[in-house]
Amino acid sequence: MVKKYSVVFFLLFVCTLGAVSAASDIRAVLPFLGETQYAKLEAGEIVNGESVNGEPITPYFVDGSEAFARAQIAQGLEDGFSIAAVSYIPYGPKLLAMNDAERQLAIFNKIRAISTQEGLIYISWRAGNKPKVLIEKSAYMETEKDLNKLLPDPVATTFPLSAQSYVFQRDSSFGGNRYLHTYSNSDKEIFVSIQNISAMKVFGLFTAVPKGNLSINMGTYLLDEGVLLTALTTIEGRDPEVSVLGYKVDLPSAFKRRITALQNWFVAQLATIEME
């Protein structure tokens, strides 16, 4: 009986050490967040902020990372606004057993599996704050404009420091749009910049975000016990709220909901590594 309890206490001690280590990791790389934000991250929640009211957004990103550099630029934008978000995902057993190079390749391939975003659900304001399909179609394009030549998700066998692809996505809010995905990677960070190369329209008629004015940046950053997932959305030349035929679109709210849906998708993607 003593031996049985000793094993239980040992396992609890190991789990506690893991939680303490994860908390230390987060605080070390994101030193300027508040206690409430740290608690949310440690609980697996998304922490976010926006530059609409002059709030700094760099505290949500690891200093020295590509994401941090982009946040500094976005923070200084005078005509437009930015939204920042970060969450923490502990490694499962398989990811924990990998070295950084193996993790980066595994995570990179999961991020690029964009066809799995089809059917992605988000909480829709227009649907009365109820779940609704956000992304109806998601595929790579062979060229910038040809929608007749859609490609399967690529699978890398070696981890690249850079990559570029054209993507088509049709969603329930802005219809069909074309994007350019540009990756800037390092041994710790995977960073993808997503630029709209077609205008994003409401009701298929009225432009909400002109071509080239949307920048969605998603990134991962490896820590000892888990990975940080960051997002930075910047919209230039637009007020936070646009009105179309008397219908008001709150762009920060709309894109926060998208970020939440994408981060939930990524958590699910990481979980598939553990099941392979």
VEXGU-261592 format. One record per residue (C-alpha): residue in three letters; residue number from 1; x negated, y, z. Coordinates in nm, 2 decimals, padded with zeros to 4 digits. Example, Ala and Ser with C-alpha at 12.3 -4.5 7.8 and 13.67 -1.06 7.14 Angstrom:
<kolnus>
+------+-----+--------+--------+--------+
: code : pos :     c1 :     c2 :     c3 :
+------+-----+--------+--------+--------+
:  ALA :   1 : -01.23 : -00.45 :  00.78 :
:  SER :   2 : -01.37 : -00.11 :  00.71 :
+------+-----+--------+--------+--------+
</kolnus>
This chain:
<kolnus>
+------+-----+--------+--------+--------+
: code : pos :     c1 :     c2 :     c3 :
+------+-----+--------+--------+--------+
:  MET :   1 :  00.00 :  00.00 :  00.00 :
:  VAL :   2 : -00.28 :  00.24 :  00.09 :
:  LYS :   3 : -00.45 :  00.16 : -00.25 :
:  LYS :   4 : -00.12 :  00.23 : -00.43 :
:  TYR :   5 : -00.08 :  00.57 : -00.27 :
:  SER :   6 : -00.44 :  00.65 : -00.34 :
:  VAL :   7 : -00.39 :  00.60 : -00.71 :
:  VAL :   8 : -00.08 :  00.82 : -00.71 :
:  PHE :   9 : -00.26 :  01.10 : -00.52 :
:  PHE :  10 : -00.56 :  01.07 : -00.76 :
:  LEU :  11 : -00.33 :  01.10 : -01.06 :
:  LEU :  12 : -00.16 :  01.40 : -00.91 :
:  PHE :  13 : -00.50 :  01.56 : -00.83 :
:  VAL :  14 : -00.61 :  01.51 : -01.19 :
:  CYS :  15 : -00.29 :  01.66 : -01.33 :
:  THR :  16 : -00.33 :  01.95 : -01.09 :
:  LEU :  17 : -00.69 :  02.00 : -01.21 :
:  GLY :  18 : -00.57 :  02.00 : -01.57 :
:  ALA :  19 : -00.31 :  02.26 : -01.50 :
:  VAL :  20 : -00.56 :  02.48 : -01.31 :
:  SER :  21 : -00.81 :  02.45 : -01.59 :
:  ALA :  22 : -00.55 :  02.54 : -01.85 :
:  ALA :  23 : -00.45 :  02.85 : -01.65 :
:  SER :  24 : -00.81 :  02.95 : -01.62 :
:  ASP :  25 : -00.86 :  02.91 : -01.99 :
:  ILE :  26 : -00.56 :  03.13 : -02.07 :
:  ARG :  27 : -00.66 :  03.41 : -01.83 :
:  ALA :  28 : -01.02 :  03.40 : -01.95 :
:  VAL :  29 : -00.94 :  03.46 : -02.31 :
:  LEU :  30 : -00.63 :  03.69 : -02.26 :
:  PRO :  31 : -00.74 :  03.89 : -01.96 :
:  PHE :  32 : -00.50 :  04.19 : -02.00 :
:  LEU :  33 : -00.17 :  04.02 : -01.97 :
:  GLY :  34 :  00.05 :  04.04 : -01.65 :
:  GLU :  35 :  00.12 :  03.77 : -01.40 :
:  THR :  36 :  00.47 :  03.72 : -01.53 :
:  GLN :  37 :  00.33 :  03.67 : -01.88 :
:  TYR :  38 :  00.07 :  03.41 : -01.76 :
:  ALA :  39 :  00.34 :  03.22 : -01.58 :
:  LYS :  40 :  00.55 :  03.21 : -01.90 :
:  LEU :  41 :  00.26 :  03.09 : -02.10 :
:  GLU :  42 :  00.17 :  02.82 : -01.85 :
:  ALA :  43 :  00.54 :  02.71 : -01.86 :
:  GLY :  44 :  00.53 :  02.67 : -02.24 :
:  GLU :  45 :  00.72 :  02.99 : -02.32 :
:  ILE :  46 :  00.65 :  03.24 : -02.59 :
:  VAL :  47 :  00.53 :  03.59 : -02.48 :
:  ASN :  48 :  00.57 :  03.87 : -02.72 :
:  GLY :  49 :  00.56 :  04.25 : -02.76 :
:  GLU :  50 :  00.60 :  04.51 : -03.03 :
:  SER :  51 :  00.44 :  04.84 : -03.13 :
:  VAL :  52 :  00.77 :  05.02 : -03.18 :
:  ASN :  53 :  00.75 :  05.21 : -02.85 :
:  GLY :  54 :  00.37 :  05.25 : -02.86 :
:  GLU :  55 :  00.30 :  04.93 : -02.66 :
:  PRO :  56 : -00.05 :  04.79 : -02.73 :
:  ILE :  57 : -00.04 :  04.45 : -02.90 :
:  THR :  58 : -00.41 :  04.36 : -02.88 :
:  PRO :  59 : -00.37 :  04.19 : -02.54 :
:  TYR :  60 : -00.19 :  03.91 : -02.70 :
:  PHE :  61 : -00.49 :  03.80 : -02.90 :
:  VAL :  62 : -00.84 :  03.67 : -02.82 :
:  ASP :  63 : -01.10 :  03.94 : -02.84 :
:  GLY :  64 : -01.35 :  03.87 : -03.13 :
:  SER :  65 : -01.10 :  03.66 : -03.32 :
:  GLU :  66 : -00.97 :  03.74 : -03.67 :
:  ALA :  67 : -00.62 :  03.78 : -03.52 :
:  PHE :  68 : -00.75 :  04.04 : -03.27 :
:  ALA :  69 : -00.91 :  04.24 : -03.56 :
:  ARG :  70 : -00.59 :  04.24 : -03.75 :
:  ALA :  71 : -00.39 :  04.34 : -03.44 :
:  GLN :  72 : -00.63 :  04.64 : -03.40 :
:  ILE :  73 : -00.55 :  04.75 : -03.75 :
:  ALA :  74 : -00.18 :  04.70 : -03.71 :
:  GLN :  75 : -00.18 :  04.89 : -03.38 :
:  GLY :  76 : -00.31 :  05.20 : -03.56 :
:  LEU :  77 : -00.04 :  05.18 : -03.83 :
:  GLU :  78 :  00.15 :  05.51 : -03.84 :
:  ASP :  79 :  00.42 :  05.43 : -04.09 :
:  GLY :  80 :  00.58 :  05.10 : -03.98 :
:  PHE :  81 :  00.57 :  04.86 : -03.69 :
:  SER :  82 :  00.43 :  04.53 : -03.56 :
:  ILE :  83 :  00.54 :  04.24 : -03.35 :
:  ALA :  84 :  00.30 :  04.02 : -03.16 :
:  ALA :  85 :  00.36 :  03.68 : -03.00 :
:  VAL :  86 :  00.15 :  03.41 : -02.82 :
:  SER :  87 :  00.22 :  03.07 : -02.68 :
:  TYR :  88 :  00.01 :  02.79 : -02.52 :
:  ILE :  89 :  00.04 :  02.43 : -02.62 :
:  PRO :  90 : -00.15 :  02.16 : -02.42 :
:  TYR :  91 : -00.32 :  01.89 : -02.61 :
:  GLY :  92 : -00.17 :  01.55 : -02.62 :
:  PRO :  93 : -00.39 :  01.24 : -02.56 :
:  LYS :  94 : -00.50 :  01.21 : -02.93 :
:  LEU :  95 : -00.59 :  01.58 : -02.97 :
:  LEU :  96 : -00.76 :  01.58 : -02.63 :
:  ALA :  97 : -00.98 :  01.28 : -02.74 :
:  MET :  98 : -01.10 :  01.47 : -03.06 :
:  ASN :  99 : -01.39 :  01.70 : -03.08 :
:  ASP : 100 : -01.33 :  02.06 : -03.21 :
:  ALA : 101 : -01.41 :  01.98 : -03.57 :
:  GLU : 102 : -01.16 :  01.69 : -03.58 :
:  ARG : 103 : -00.89 :  01.90 : -03.41 :
:  GLN : 104 : -00.94 :  02.18 : -03.65 :
:  LEU : 105 : -00.89 :  01.95 : -03.95 :
:  ALA : 106 : -00.59 :  01.78 : -03.80 :
:  ILE : 107 : -00.42 :  02.11 : -03.70 :
:  PHE : 108 : -00.51 :  02.27 : -04.04 :
:  ASN : 109 : -00.33 :  02.00 : -04.23 :
:  LYS : 110 : -00.02 :  02.03 : -04.01 :
:  ILE : 111 :  00.00 :  02.40 : -04.05 :
:  ARG : 112 : -00.02 :  02.36 : -04.43 :
:  ALA : 113 :  00.26 :  02.10 : -04.44 :
:  ILE : 114 :  00.51 :  02.37 : -04.52 :
:  SER : 115 :  00.76 :  02.14 : -04.68 :
:  THR : 116 :  00.85 :  02.03 : -04.33 :
:  GLN : 117 :  00.99 :  02.38 : -04.26 :
:  GLU : 118 :  01.29 :  02.29 : -04.48 :
:  GLY : 119 :  01.60 :  02.28 : -04.25 :
:  LEU : 120 :  01.42 :  02.49 : -03.98 :
:  ILE : 121 :  01.68 :  02.62 : -03.73 :
:  TYR : 122 :  01.68 :  02.96 : -03.57 :
:  ILE : 123 :  01.92 :  03.16 : -03.36 :
:  SER : 124 :  02.11 :  03.38 : -03.60 :
:  TRP : 125 :  02.25 :  03.72 : -03.49 :
:  ARG : 126 :  02.49 :  03.73 : -03.79 :
:  ALA : 127 :  02.62 :  03.38 : -03.69 :
:  GLY : 128 :  02.70 :  03.51 : -03.34 :
:  ASN : 129 :  02.37 :  03.42 : -03.18 :
:  LYS : 130 :  02.42 :  03.05 : -03.27 :
:  PRO : 131 :  02.18 :  02.81 : -03.44 :
:  LYS : 132 :  02.17 :  02.83 : -03.82 :
:  VAL : 133 :  01.94 :  02.69 : -04.09 :
:  LEU : 134 :  01.67 :  02.95 : -04.16 :
:  ILE : 135 :  01.46 :  02.79 : -04.43 :
:  GLU : 136 :  01.64 :  02.61 : -04.71 :
:  LYS : 137 :  01.35 :  02.55 : -04.94 :
:  SER : 138 :  00.98 :  02.55 : -04.89 :
:  ALA : 139 :  00.71 :  02.45 : -05.14 :
:  TYR : 140 :  00.37 :  02.54 : -05.29 :
:  MET : 141 :  00.36 :  02.69 : -05.63 :
:  GLU : 142 :  00.10 :  02.61 : -05.90 :
:  THR : 143 :  00.09 :  02.98 : -06.01 :
:  GLU : 144 :  00.20 :  03.31 : -05.87 :
:  LYS : 145 :  00.53 :  03.32 : -06.06 :
:  ASP : 146 :  00.62 :  02.99 : -06.21 :
:  LEU : 147 :  00.90 :  02.83 : -05.99 :
:  ASN : 148 :  00.92 :  02.54 : -06.23 :
:  LYS : 149 :  00.59 :  02.39 : -06.10 :
:  LEU : 150 :  00.63 :  02.33 : -05.73 :
:  LEU : 151 :  00.36 :  02.12 : -05.56 :
:  PRO : 152 :  00.35 :  01.88 : -05.27 :
:  ASP : 153 :  00.17 :  01.98 : -04.95 :
:  PRO : 154 : -00.20 :  01.96 : -04.99 :
:  VAL : 155 : -00.41 :  01.75 : -04.75 :
:  ALA : 156 : -00.77 :  01.85 : -04.68 :
:  THR : 157 : -01.03 :  01.59 : -04.60 :
:  THR : 158 : -01.28 :  01.85 : -04.48 :
:  PHE : 159 : -01.21 :  02.16 : -04.28 :
:  PRO : 160 : -01.24 :  02.47 : -04.50 :
:  LEU : 161 : -01.34 :  02.82 : -04.38 :
:  SER : 162 : -01.12 :  02.97 : -04.64 :
:  ALA : 163 : -00.82 :  02.87 : -04.86 :
:  GLN : 164 : -00.55 :  03.04 : -05.07 :
:  SER : 165 : -00.21 :  02.93 : -05.20 :
:  TYR : 166 :  00.11 :  03.06 : -05.34 :
:  VAL : 167 :  00.43 :  02.96 : -05.17 :
:  PHE : 168 :  00.80 :  02.98 : -05.25 :
:  GLN : 169 :  01.06 :  02.99 : -04.97 :
:  ARG : 170 :  01.43 :  03.04 : -04.98 :
:  ASP : 171 :  01.59 :  03.14 : -04.65 :
:  SER : 172 :  01.93 :  03.23 : -04.53 :
:  SER : 173 :  01.85 :  03.59 : -04.45 :
:  PHE : 174 :  01.65 :  03.72 : -04.75 :
:  GLY : 175 :  01.71 :  03.46 : -05.02 :
:  GLY : 176 :  01.42 :  03.33 : -05.24 :
:  ASN : 177 :  01.08 :  03.49 : -05.20 :
:  ARG : 178 :  00.72 :  03.43 : -05.31 :
:  TYR : 179 :  00.43 :  03.46 : -05.07 :
:  LEU : 180 :  00.05 :  03.45 : -05.08 :
:  HIS : 181 : -00.11 :  03.24 : -04.80 :
:  THR : 182 : -00.47 :  03.33 : -04.73 :
:  TYR : 183 : -00.67 :  03.14 : -04.46 :
:  SER : 184 : -00.97 :  03.27 : -04.27 :
:  ASN : 185 : -01.10 :  03.00 : -04.04 :
:  SER : 186 : -01.38 :  02.94 : -03.79 :
:  ASP : 187 : -01.49 :  02.66 : -03.56 :
:  LYS : 188 : -01.23 :  02.77 : -03.30 :
:  GLU : 189 : -00.97 :  02.97 : -03.50 :
:  ILE : 190 : -00.73 :  02.89 : -03.79 :
:  PHE : 191 : -00.59 :  03.22 : -03.92 :
:  VAL : 192 : -00.34 :  03.25 : -04.21 :
:  SER : 193 : -00.22 :  03.58 : -04.35 :
:  ILE : 194 :  00.11 :  03.56 : -04.53 :
:  GLN : 195 :  00.19 :  03.85 : -04.77 :
:  ASN : 196 :  00.52 :  03.88 : -04.96 :
:  ILE : 197 :  00.45 :  03.91 : -05.34 :
:  SER : 198 :  00.82 :  03.97 : -05.41 :
:  ALA : 199 :  01.07 :  04.21 : -05.26 :
:  MET : 200 :  01.27 :  04.07 : -04.97 :
:  LYS : 201 :  01.64 :  04.16 : -05.02 :
:  VAL : 202 :  01.95 :  04.16 : -04.81 :
:  PHE : 203 :  02.26 :  03.99 : -04.98 :
:  GLY : 204 :  02.03 :  03.94 : -05.28 :
:  LEU : 205 :  02.07 :  04.30 : -05.39 :
:  PHE : 206 :  01.93 :  04.55 : -05.15 :
:  THR : 207 :  01.56 :  04.57 : -05.07 :
:  ALA : 208 :  01.48 :  04.54 : -04.70 :
:  VAL : 209 :  01.11 :  04.49 : -04.74 :
:  PRO : 210 :  00.93 :  04.60 : -05.06 :
:  LYS : 211 :  00.68 :  04.37 : -05.23 :
:  GLY : 212 :  00.35 :  04.37 : -05.04 :
:  ASN : 213 :  00.48 :  04.55 : -04.73 :
:  LEU : 214 :  00.53 :  04.24 : -04.51 :
:  SER : 215 :  00.23 :  04.07 : -04.34 :
:  ILE : 216 :  00.30 :  03.77 : -04.13 :
:  ASN : 217 : -00.02 :  03.64 : -03.96 :
:  MET : 218 : -00.02 :  03.30 : -03.78 :
:  GLY : 219 : -00.32 :  03.17 : -03.59 :
:  THR : 220 : -00.44 :  02.90 : -03.36 :
:  TYR : 221 : -00.73 :  02.93 : -03.12 :
:  LEU : 222 : -00.88 :  02.62 : -02.95 :
:  LEU : 223 : -00.92 :  02.62 : -02.57 :
:  ASP : 224 : -01.05 :  02.33 : -02.35 :
:  GLU : 225 : -00.71 :  02.19 : -02.26 :
:  GLY : 226 : -00.49 :  02.32 : -02.53 :
:  VAL : 227 : -00.44 :  02.56 : -02.82 :
:  LEU : 228 : -00.31 :  02.91 : -02.83 :
:  LEU : 229 : -00.06 :  02.99 : -03.11 :
:  THR : 230 : -00.04 :  03.35 : -03.21 :
:  ALA : 231 :  00.17 :  03.55 : -03.45 :
:  LEU : 232 :  00.14 :  03.90 : -03.58 :
:  THR : 233 :  00.41 :  04.05 : -03.81 :
:  THR : 234 :  00.36 :  04.39 : -03.96 :
:  ILE : 235 :  00.61 :  04.58 : -04.18 :
:  GLU : 236 :  00.48 :  04.90 : -04.35 :
:  GLY : 237 :  00.68 :  05.19 : -04.47 :
:  ARG : 238 :  01.00 :  05.09 : -04.29 :
:  ASP : 239 :  01.19 :  05.20 : -03.98 :
:  PRO : 240 :  01.27 :  04.92 : -03.74 :
:  GLU : 241 :  01.63 :  04.94 : -03.84 :
:  VAL : 242 :  01.77 :  04.95 : -04.19 :
:  SER : 243 :  02.13 :  05.00 : -04.29 :
:  VAL : 244 :  02.29 :  04.83 : -04.60 :
:  LEU : 245 :  02.65 :  04.92 : -04.68 :
:  GLY : 246 :  02.71 :  04.99 : -04.31 :
:  TYR : 247 :  02.55 :  04.67 : -04.20 :
:  LYS : 248 :  02.25 :  04.73 : -03.97 :
:  VAL : 249 :  01.95 :  04.50 : -03.98 :
:  ASP : 250 :  01.73 :  04.52 : -03.67 :
:  LEU : 251 :  01.40 :  04.41 : -03.83 :
:  PRO : 252 :  01.20 :  04.35 : -03.51 :
:  SER : 253 :  01.47 :  04.13 : -03.37 :
:  ALA : 254 :  01.51 :  03.94 : -03.70 :
:  PHE : 255 :  01.14 :  03.87 : -03.72 :
:  LYS : 256 :  01.10 :  03.78 : -03.35 :
:  ARG : 257 :  01.37 :  03.51 : -03.42 :
:  ARG : 258 :  01.17 :  03.39 : -03.72 :
:  ILE : 259 :  00.85 :  03.38 : -03.51 :
:  THR : 260 :  01.02 :  03.18 : -03.24 :
:  ALA : 261 :  01.15 :  02.93 : -03.50 :
:  LEU : 262 :  00.80 :  02.90 : -03.66 :
:  GLN : 263 :  00.63 :  02.85 : -03.33 :
:  ASN : 264 :  00.88 :  02.58 : -03.24 :
:  TRP : 265 :  00.81 :  02.42 : -03.57 :
:  PHE : 266 :  00.44 :  02.42 : -03.50 :
:  VAL : 267 :  00.49 :  02.26 : -03.16 :
:  ALA : 268 :  00.68 :  01.98 : -03.34 :
:  GLN : 269 :  00.40 :  01.95 : -03.60 :
:  LEU : 270 :  00.14 :  01.90 : -03.33 :
:  ALA : 271 :  00.36 :  01.63 : -03.17 :
:  THR : 272 :  00.35 :  01.43 : -03.49 :
:  ILE : 273 : -00.03 :  01.40 : -03.45 :
:  GLU : 274 :  00.03 :  01.21 : -03.13 :
:  MET : 275 :  00.26 :  00.97 : -03.31 :
:  GLU : 276 :  00.04 :  00.89 : -03.61 :
+------+-----+--------+--------+--------+
</kolnus>
